[in-house]
Amino acid sequence: MSLEEKVGQLFVMRVYGHSATAPDQADIDANLKDIGVRTAAELVERYHVGGIIYFAWAHNTRDPHQIAALSNGIQRAGLAQPTPVPLLISVDQEHGVVARVGKPATLLPGAMALGAGGSLSDARKAGQVAGEELAAMGIRQDYAPVADVNVNPANPVIGVRSFGADPEAVAALVSAQVKGYQQAGIAATAKHFPGHGDTAVDSHTGLPVITHSRERWSELDAPPFRAAVAAGIDAIMTAHIVVPALDPNGDPATLSRPILTGILREQLGYDGVVVTDSLSMEGVRTKYGDDRVPVLALKAGVDQLLNPPDLAVAWNAVLAAVRGGELTEARLDESILRILRLKARLGLFRDPYVTDAEVDRRVGTASHLAHADRIAGATTTLLVNEGGFLPVSRLSHPKVLVVGADPASPSGTTGPPTATLAGALGELGFAATALSTGSAPSAARIEEAVTAAAGQDLVIVGTYNLSAASTQRTLVARLVATGVPVVTIALRNPYDVARTTGQRAALATYSWTDVELRAAVRVLAGQDVPRGRLPVPVQSADDPAKVLFPIGHGLSY
């Protein structure tokens, strides 16, 4: 490889368009503005990038056959270069609340739902199903599983993306998912090292500081990453967080040699690929300019530079750092060899292409969809059931009003939640109607819901990330005051139950994609027994020292 080709191999970049060579004009315009190229093929030709990351907002993920064709076009561009090298195509497909590829691909319960289910075999099977479908579409690296231990209910960025708050349970589930993904021929990526679970700041918009002592880090944050290394994880993603106990100089972990080389490489013995979290996030940009960040990341021990805000600036900065002697070419070679070995292990040098027949055979199959329903069936958690109110039948409570938040589908292909819940109830013989009240219902919308509750036998309220000031709380209180029985379903964070009172029952689903909502309806109607157990504690909203529901809480019938 030339030096320019070596530098390019370190970058994983976004690109707009559904096709590698013939995207829509709007995507050509977006690429020209953002990257200075027209297409994915031109991106590969100009910058020799080693990988491309797919996003729904970049119009990369319309449907499985289109994704497969895009992947093949990107690989053809890679193999047409003077030094032909296949690309490593990646995606954030954690499932649950983070999914870039939607229906008709199979959508599975996310991490905290799997934590509630508590089954290592289900976690492994979910990883295997997800991995098989991604591989069939030419996506060979998934930025999953999340290995963060979520011990902060106010965490704005991790939350239900974590398996839970118990480090040993999280470690076991991480290990199971890694094995499932890699069994399917996908490079799994544990994230976000050294642990993003105890922060109240979102690293997309700021720079979080984790105040754990070295001992606390070793007991709480490290076990899932140790487990991932022991399971043979292909890649580990860095976190844009400052951990003074691990590196007192104030650099985010992504740019910290003591953390990435001293701890991850030397202490934990990891020699796989280290990839940065997106370099477009504010957490890594607060201290240094966009030209310094990629150079400092490589000096810290990173191999792959993910999604820089300005590729030309980042690429030229690394090139200049080598030519100026700040980085040696031998240092680049270390990372490039790790990347090439991973590509070889995935069989990309042997055959990087996928077929429509493989898409049809693997993606969204009846078997995979059945696995998703079965796995989801063990995750719904019954938190409150006053006087054994649930389950309800279509004979005792035939008329049901479903109201609440309708957050946008993670993949753009499911929901909205109120309609999905009402539809699932209708399939079971209930006369269900849906009324979307949103995540911040107005006084008029609340009155509309109260009026609609008249004459109903049951009201179901889907709540979404309740805060102290949320008008969703007013909605629940007003509906409870009507005297019609109310059941709340926490569509995302199970902590919602600490901010509502008076409901006859409360469920947690940990996500609002269809598979979790259908499972919740089966529980409501007694078609399934609730089997989920809280993987995090729920504390009192007024007194965080008081635990309302401990880890392991979950009622059944």
C-alpha positions in Angstrom: 0.0 0.0 0.0 1.0 3.6 -0.6 1.0 5.9 2.5 -2.2 7.4 1.3 -3.8 4.0 1.0 -2.6 3.1 4.5 -4.1 6.3 6.0 -7.4 5.7 4.2 -7.6 2.1 5.6 -7.9 3.6 9.1 -11.1 5.5 8.4 -14.7 4.3 8.6 -16.9 7.0 7.0 -20.6 7.8 6.4 -21.9 8.4 2.9 -25.3 9.4 1.6 -27.3 7.3 -0.9 -29.0 4.0 -1.5 -26.5 3.1 -4.3 -22.7 3.1 -4.5 -22.7 4.6 -8.0 -26.2 6.0 -8.7 -27.7 7.7 -5.6 -30.6 10.2 -5.8 -29.6 13.7 -6.7 -30.3 15.0 -3.2 -27.8 12.5 -1.9 -25.2 13.4 -4.5 -25.7 17.1 -3.4 -25.3 16.0 0.3 -22.2 14.1 -0.4 -20.6 17.0 -2.4 -21.4 19.4 0.5 -20.3 17.0 3.3 -17.4 15.0 1.8 -16.6 16.6 -1.6 -17.4 13.4 -3.6 -20.6 12.4 -5.4 -21.0 8.8 -4.4 -19.7 6.0 -2.2 -17.6 4.7 -5.1 -15.9 8.1 -5.4 -15.4 8.2 -1.6 -13.5 4.9 -1.8 -11.5 6.0 -4.8 -10.4 9.3 -3.4 -9.8 8.4 0.3 -9.2 4.6 0.1 -11.4 4.3 3.3 -11.2 0.9 5.0 -14.9 0.9 6.0 -18.3 2.6 5.6 -21.0 2.9 8.3 -24.6 2.8 7.3 -27.3 5.1 8.6 -31.0 5.3 8.0 -30.8 9.1 7.8 -28.2 8.8 5.1 -30.7 6.7 3.0 -28.4 3.6 3.2 -31.0 1.3 4.6 -34.2 1.3 2.6 -34.8 -2.4 2.4 -32.7 -5.6 2.5 -32.2 -6.1 -1.2 -31.2 -2.5 -1.7 -28.8 -2.7 1.2 -27.2 -5.9 -0.3 -26.8 -4.1 -3.7 -25.2 -1.0 -2.0 -22.8 -3.3 -0.1 -21.8 -5.1 -3.4 -21.3 -1.7 -5.1 -19.0 -0.6 -2.3 -17.0 -3.8 -2.4 -16.6 -3.5 -6.2 -15.2 0.0 -5.7 -12.8 -1.3 -3.1 -11.6 -4.1 -5.3 -11.2 -1.7 -8.3 -8.5 0.3 -6.5 -4.8 0.0 -7.4 -4.3 -2.0 -4.2 -7.6 -3.9 -4.1 -8.9 -4.3 -0.5 -12.5 -5.1 0.5 -14.2 -2.8 2.9 -15.6 -3.5 6.3 -19.2 -2.3 6.3 -20.7 -1.5 9.7 -23.8 -0.4 11.4 -25.3 0.5 14.8 -27.9 -2.3 15.0 -28.1 -2.9 18.8 -31.9 -3.7 18.4 -34.4 -2.3 20.9 -34.1 1.5 20.8 -31.1 1.7 18.4 -31.8 0.0 15.0 -30.8 1.3 11.5 -32.2 -1.6 9.5 -35.9 -2.1 9.9 -38.7 -4.3 8.7 -38.8 -6.6 6.8 -35.6 -7.5 8.6 -36.2 -9.0 12.0 -36.3 -6.6 14.9 -35.3 -8.1 18.3 -35.5 -7.1 21.9 -32.8 -4.7 23.0 -30.2 -5.1 25.7 -32.2 -4.2 28.8 -35.1 -6.3 27.6 -32.7 -9.3 27.3 -31.4 -8.4 30.7 -35.0 -8.6 32.0 -35.4 -12.0 30.3 -32.1 -13.2 31.9 -31.5 -16.0 29.5 -28.0 -16.4 28.1 -29.2 -18.7 25.4 -31.8 -16.1 24.3 -29.1 -13.4 24.2 -26.9 -15.6 22.1 -29.7 -16.5 19.8 -30.7 -12.8 19.4 -27.1 -12.0 18.4 -27.0 -15.0 16.0 -30.3 -14.0 14.3 -29.2 -10.4 14.0 -25.8 -11.3 12.7 -27.1 -13.7 10.1 -29.4 -11.1 8.7 -26.7 -8.3 8.6 -24.2 -10.7 7.0 -26.7 -11.5 4.3 -26.9 -7.8 3.5 -23.2 -7.4 3.3 -22.9 -5.7 6.7 -20.1 -7.5 8.5 -19.4 -5.4 11.6 -22.1 -4.5 14.2 -21.4 -1.9 16.8 -23.0 -4.1 19.5 -23.3 -5.3 22.2 -23.3 -2.4 24.7 -21.1 -3.4 27.6 -21.8 -0.4 29.8 -23.3 -1.1 33.2 -26.2 1.4 33.6 -26.2 2.4 37.3 -27.4 6.0 36.7 -31.2 6.3 36.1 -30.6 9.8 34.7 -28.2 8.5 32.1 -29.4 10.2 28.9 -27.4 8.2 26.4 -27.2 4.6 27.6 -30.2 3.6 29.7 -32.0 0.7 28.2 -29.2 0.2 25.7 -27.4 -1.5 28.6 -28.2 -5.0 29.8 -28.6 -3.7 33.4 -26.9 -2.6 36.6 -25.3 -5.8 37.8 -21.8 -6.0 36.4 -21.7 -9.8 36.5 -25.0 -10.3 34.8 -24.1 -7.7 32.2 -20.7 -9.5 31.6 -22.5 -12.9 31.1 -25.0 -11.4 28.6 -22.2 -9.5 26.7 -20.3 -12.7 26.4 -23.4 -14.6 25.1 -24.1 -11.9 22.5 -20.5 -11.8 21.3 -20.6 -15.5 20.7 -24.0 -15.2 18.8 -22.8 -12.4 16.5 -19.5 -14.0 15.8 -21.1 -17.4 15.2 -23.0 -15.7 12.4 -19.9 -14.3 10.8 -20.2 -10.8 12.1 -17.6 -8.7 13.9 -19.1 -7.8 17.2 -18.0 -4.6 18.9 -18.2 -4.1 22.7 -18.8 -0.5 23.7 -18.1 2.0 25.2 -14.7 1.4 26.8 -13.9 2.0 29.7 -17.6 2.2 30.6 -20.3 4.8 29.9 -23.0 3.6 32.4 -22.7 6.2 35.1 -23.1 9.6 33.5 -25.8 12.2 33.4 -24.2 13.9 30.3 -24.7 12.8 26.7 -21.3 12.5 25.0 -23.0 13.4 21.7 -23.5 16.9 23.1 -20.9 17.3 25.9 -18.0 15.7 27.7 -19.0 13.4 30.6 -16.7 12.9 33.6 -16.9 9.6 35.4 -15.8 10.0 39.0 -15.4 6.3 39.8 -12.2 5.3 41.7 -9.9 2.8 40.1 -11.3 0.1 42.4 -14.9 1.1 41.6 -14.1 1.0 37.9 -12.5 -2.5 38.3 -15.6 -3.8 40.1 -18.4 -2.1 38.2 -17.3 -1.1 34.7 -14.5 -3.6 33.8 -16.2 -7.0 34.1 -18.2 -6.8 30.9 -15.2 -5.8 28.9 -13.1 -8.5 30.5 -15.8 -11.0 29.5 -15.9 -9.6 25.9 -12.1 -10.1 25.6 -12.3 -13.6 27.0 -15.1 -14.4 24.5 -12.8 -13.3 21.6 -14.4 -10.0 20.8 -13.4 -8.7 17.3 -13.6 -5.0 18.2 -14.0 -2.6 21.1 -15.3 0.9 20.8 -14.0 3.8 22.9 -16.0 6.2 24.9 -15.7 10.0 24.7 -15.6 10.3 28.5 -13.1 11.5 31.0 -12.2 9.1 33.9 -9.7 11.0 36.1 -8.9 7.9 38.2 -7.7 6.1 35.0 -6.0 9.1 33.4 -5.7 12.3 35.4 -4.7 14.5 32.4 -8.4 15.3 31.4 -8.4 13.7 27.9 -11.4 11.7 26.8 -10.7 7.9 26.8 -10.7 7.9 23.0 -7.6 10.0 23.1 -6.0 8.5 26.3 -2.9 6.3 25.9 -3.0 5.3 29.6 -6.6 4.0 29.1 -6.4 2.4 25.6 -2.9 1.1 25.6 -2.1 0.9 29.3 -5.4 -0.6 30.5 -7.1 -2.1 27.4 -4.1 -3.5 25.6 -1.7 -4.2 28.4 -3.8 -4.8 31.5 -6.8 -6.6 29.8 -4.6 -8.2 27.2 -6.7 -7.1 24.2 -5.1 -7.2 20.8 -8.1 -6.9 18.5 -9.4 -3.8 16.7 -10.1 -0.7 18.7 -12.5 1.7 17.0 -13.4 5.2 18.2 -17.0 6.2 18.8 -18.1 8.7 16.2 -15.5 11.5 15.9 -18.4 13.9 15.1 -19.6 13.8 18.7 -19.0 16.8 20.9 -17.5 14.7 23.7 -14.3 14.2 21.7 -14.2 17.7 20.1 -14.4 19.8 23.2 -10.6 19.9 23.9 -8.9 19.6 20.6 -9.5 20.6 17.0 -10.8 18.1 14.3 -7.3 18.0 12.9 -5.7 16.9 16.2 -8.3 14.3 17.3 -7.5 11.5 14.8 -3.8 11.9 15.3 -4.1 11.8 19.1 -6.5 8.8 18.9 -3.9 6.9 16.9 -1.2 7.8 19.4 -3.4 6.6 22.2 -3.8 3.1 20.6 -6.9 3.3 18.3 -7.0 1.4 15.0 -10.2 2.6 13.3 -11.3 6.3 13.1 -15.0 6.4 12.9 -17.1 9.1 11.1 -15.0 12.2 11.4 -16.9 15.5 11.0 -14.7 16.5 8.1 -12.9 13.6 6.4 -10.5 15.8 4.4 -9.3 17.5 7.5 -8.9 14.3 9.4 -7.3 12.3 6.6 -4.8 15.0 5.7 -4.0 15.5 9.4 -3.0 11.9 9.8 -1.0 12.0 6.5 0.8 15.1 7.7 1.5 13.6 11.1 3.3 10.6 9.4 5.2 12.8 7.0 6.2 15.1 9.8 7.4 12.3 12.0 4.7 12.6 14.8 3.4 9.2 13.8 5.5 6.5 12.3 4.5 4.4 9.3 5.2 1.4 11.5 2.5 2.6 14.0 0.0 2.8 11.1 1.1 -0.7 10.0 0.2 -2.1 13.5 -3.4 -0.9 13.1 -3.7 -1.8 9.4 -2.6 -5.3 10.1 -5.3 -5.7 12.8 -7.9 -4.4 10.4 -6.7 -6.6 7.5 -6.6 -9.7 9.8 -10.2 -9.0 10.8 -11.3 -8.6 7.2 -9.5 -11.9 6.4 -11.1 -13.7 9.4 -14.5 -12.6 8.1 -13.8 -14.0 4.7 -13.9 -10.7 2.9 -10.7 -11.4 0.8 -12.2 -14.7 -0.2 -15.6 -13.3 -1.3 -16.9 -9.9 -0.2 -20.2 -10.2 -2.2 -23.7 -11.2 -1.2 -26.6 -12.4 -3.2 -30.4 -11.7 -3.4 -30.9 -15.4 -2.8 -29.1 -15.2 0.5 -31.2 -12.1 1.5 -34.3 -14.1 0.8 -33.0 -17.1 2.7 -31.8 -15.2 5.8 -33.6 -11.8 6.3 -36.9 -11.6 8.1 -37.6 -15.3 7.8 -40.6 -16.9 9.6 -38.1 -18.7 11.8 -36.3 -15.5 12.8 -39.5 -13.6 13.5 -40.7 -16.5 15.6 -37.5 -16.4 17.6 -38.0 -12.6 18.1 -41.5 -13.1 19.5 -40.4 -16.0 21.7 -37.5 -14.1 23.2 -39.7 -10.9 23.7 -42.2 -13.1 25.5 -39.8 -13.6 28.3 -38.9 -9.9 28.8 -42.1 -8.1 29.7 -41.9 -7.1 33.3 -44.9 -6.7 35.5 -44.0 -4.2 38.2 -47.3 -3.4 39.8 -50.6 -5.5 39.9 -53.0 -4.1 42.5 -55.4 -6.8 43.7 -54.4 -9.1 40.9 -56.0 -6.8 38.3 -54.1 -8.4 35.4 -54.7 -10.4 33.3 -57.8 -8.9 31.8 -60.1 -10.7 29.4 -62.1 -9.4 26.4 -65.2 -10.6 28.3 -64.5 -8.6 31.5 -62.9 -5.5 29.9 -64.0 -5.6 26.2 -63.6 -1.8 25.5 -60.1 -0.5 25.8 -58.7 3.0 25.1 -54.9 3.2 24.4 -53.3 6.6 24.9 -49.8 7.9 25.4 -46.5 8.8 23.8 -45.8 7.8 20.3 -42.0 8.1 20.0 -40.6 7.7 16.5 -39.7 4.2 15.6 -35.9 3.5 16.0 -35.8 2.0 12.5 -38.5 4.1 10.9 -40.5 1.0 10.2 -42.5 0.1 13.3 -45.3 1.6 15.4 -46.7 4.0 16.3 -46.9 2.4 19.8 -50.6 3.4 20.5 -51.7 2.0 17.2 -49.6 -1.2 17.6 -50.9 -1.8 21.1 -54.5 -1.2 20.0 -54.0 -3.5 16.9 -52.6 -6.3 19.0 -55.5 -6.0 21.4 -58.0 -6.1 18.5 -56.4 -9.3 17.3 -57.2 -10.8 20.6 -60.9 -9.8 20.5 -60.9 -6.5 22.4 -62.6 -3.4 21.0 -59.6 -1.2 21.2 -59.1 2.4 20.0 -55.9 4.4 19.9 -55.4 8.1 20.8 -51.9 9.5 20.5 -51.3 12.1 23.2 -47.6 12.5 22.7 -44.6 12.8 25.0 -45.7 16.3 26.2 -49.5 16.2 26.1 -51.2 19.6 26.1 -54.1 20.5 28.5 -56.5 20.2 25.5 -55.1 16.8 24.6 -55.4 15.6 28.1 -59.1 16.7 28.2 -59.6 14.8 24.9 -58.2 11.6 26.5 -60.3 12.1 29.6 -63.5 12.5 27.5 -62.5 9.5 25.4 -62.1 7.4 28.5 -65.8 7.7 29.4 -67.6 4.4 28.8 -64.4 2.4 28.4 -63.6 -0.7 30.5 -59.8 -0.1 30.6 -57.3 2.6 29.7 -53.8 1.8 28.8 -51.2 4.6 28.9 -47.9 4.3 27.2 -45.4 6.4 29.1 -42.0 7.6 27.8 -39.1 8.8 30.0 -41.1 10.6 32.6 -39.5 13.6 34.3 -40.8 15.4 37.4 -42.3 18.1 35.2 -43.7 15.8 32.5 -47.4 16.5 31.6 -47.6 12.7 30.9 -47.9 12.5 34.7 -50.9 14.8 34.6 -52.4 12.6 31.9 -52.1 9.5 34.1 -53.5 11.3 37.2 -56.5 12.7 35.3 -57.3 9.3 33.7 -57.0 7.6 37.1 -59.5 10.1 38.5 -62.1 9.1 36.0 -62.5 5.8 37.8 -61.8 3.7 34.7 -59.0 1.2 35.5 -55.7 2.4 34.2 -52.6 0.3 33.2 -49.3 2.0 32.5 -46.7 0.6 30.1 -43.2 2.1 30.3 -42.2 2.2 26.7 -38.6 2.8 27.3 -37.2 3.4 30.8 -38.6 1.2 33.6 -37.9 4.2 36.0 -41.2 5.7 34.8 -43.2 3.7 37.4 -41.6 5.8 40.2 -43.4 8.9 38.8 -47.0 7.6 38.5 -49.6 6.6 41.1 -53.1 5.2 41.1 -52.7 2.8 38.2 -54.1 -0.7 38.7 -51.0 -2.3 37.0 -47.7 -1.2 35.5 -45.6 -3.0 32.9 -42.1 -2.3 31.5 -41.2 -3.2 27.9 -37.7 -1.5 27.6 -38.5 -0.5 24.0 -41.4 0.4 21.8 -40.8 -1.6 18.7 -43.6 -3.9 17.7 -42.1 -7.2 19.0 -42.0 -5.8 22.6 -45.4 -4.2 22.4 -47.1 -7.4 21.1 -45.4 -9.3 24.0 -46.8 -6.8 26.5 -50.3 -7.3 25.1 -50.1 -11.0 25.4 -49.2 -10.5 29.0 -52.1 -8.1 29.6 -54.5 -10.5 28.1 -53.2 -13.6 29.9 -52.0 -15.2 26.7 -48.5 -15.2 28.2 -47.4 -15.0 31.8 -45.0 -12.1 32.8 -41.5 -13.5 33.2 -39.3 -10.5 33.0 -37.3 -9.4 36.1 -35.9 -5.9 36.6 -32.2 -5.8 35.6 -31.9 -2.3 37.2 -33.3 -1.0 40.5 -36.1 1.6 40.4 -35.6 4.2 43.1 -38.1 6.6 44.5 -38.4 9.8 42.4 -38.4 11.9 45.6 -35.7 10.0 47.5 -33.1 8.3 45.4 -31.7 6.5 48.4 -35.1 4.6 48.7 -35.4 1.6 46.3 -39.0 1.0 45.3 -38.3 -2.1 43.2 -34.9 -3.9 43.5 -33.0 -5.7 40.8 -34.8 -9.0 40.3 -38.3 -7.6 41.0 -41.0 -8.9 38.7 -44.5 -10.2 39.4 -46.2 -13.1 37.7 -49.7 -14.8 37.5 
